[in-house]
Amino acid sequence: EVLGLDKDLNEKIRNKMEFLTDDNIFNINKNKMINSLNNYPFIDKYKVTKIYPSKLTIHLTETDYLAKTMVNNIKYIVGSNGRLIDNKFVKEEIELPNIFGNYSEKSFVNLIKKINYTKFNYNEIKNFYFFPSERWDIELKNNLVIKLPKDNLESSLKKINKLVKNKKFKNIKIIDLRIPGQIIILNE
C-alpha cells in the first residue's frame, strides 16, 4: 500500500514496487526498495511500515516546490530536497520564482534555509540569479534587486528584511551587500 501523494502517483509508485510482492516480508531487499523510491525526485521523505503477516505500507511525503529552472532547454521544478522535478509530475501550474545560472543544489538549498531562518518573505521573490563567483542576486516582485555577498548570507538577509520593511526605502531599485561592512542603495 502506498499513501501520501495524489491517487495517480500513489498507484504508479505502487505498481513500480510490485517486485516486492513475491518476497517474504522478513527478507525484503531494503536497498532495492530505497533505490526504487529515490528514483522519484518529488519524494522528500518516506516511511515504510511492515504489517505482519504480509502487508507493507509506504508513507510518502512530497517535497515542497521552491522554484522553476531550465536545464538543457527543459523546464524543471526545484524541490526543497534540491532535486530537479520534471514538470509532468506537477499537476497544476504554480507560481514560483525562476532560477537563472548554473547553480549547485547545495548552494540553492543553503540559500533557502537562510531565507527561511531569517523569515525573509519568500513569496515576494520573483527571480534568483546565480553567478560563477558562487553568489546570488534576488529580484523581488516589486523589481527590487538584492545583490547578496558570497559569505554571511544570514546577516545580509536580516539587514535586507529591515530595509524592505522601512517605508523610507520603498522606492529603492537595488540593495548591494557584496562589500563587507557596506550597504549600497540605488534609487535608479
Stockholm file with secondary structure:
# STOCKHOLM 1.0

chainA/1-188         EVLGLDKDLNEKIRNKMEFLTDDNIFNINKNKMINSLNNYPFIDKYKVTKIYPSKLTIHLTETDYLAKTMVNNIKYIVGSNGRLIDNKFVKEEIELPNIFGNYSEKSFVNLIKKINYTKFNYNEIKNFYFFPSERWDIELKNNLVIKLPKDNLESSLKKINKLVKNKKFKNIKIIDLRIPGQIIILNE
#=GR chainA/1-188 SS CEESSCHHHHHHHHHHTGGGTTSCGGGCCHHHHHHHHHTCTTEEEEEEEEETTTEEEEEEEECCEEEEEEETTEEEEEETTSCEEEGGGCCSCCCCCEEESCCCHHHHHHHHHHHHHTTCCGGGEEEEEECTTSCEEEEETTCCEEECCSSCHHHHHHHHHHHHHCGGGTTCCEEECCSTTCCEEECC
#=GC SS_cons         CEESSCHHHHHHHHHHTGGGTTSCGGGCCHHHHHHHHHTCTTEEEEEEEEETTTEEEEEEEECCEEEEEEETTEEEEEETTSCEEEGGGCCSCCCCCEEESCCCHHHHHHHHHHHHHTTCCGGGEEEEEECTTSCEEEEETTCCEEECCSSCHHHHHHHHHHHHHCGGGTTCCEEECCSTTCCEEECC
//
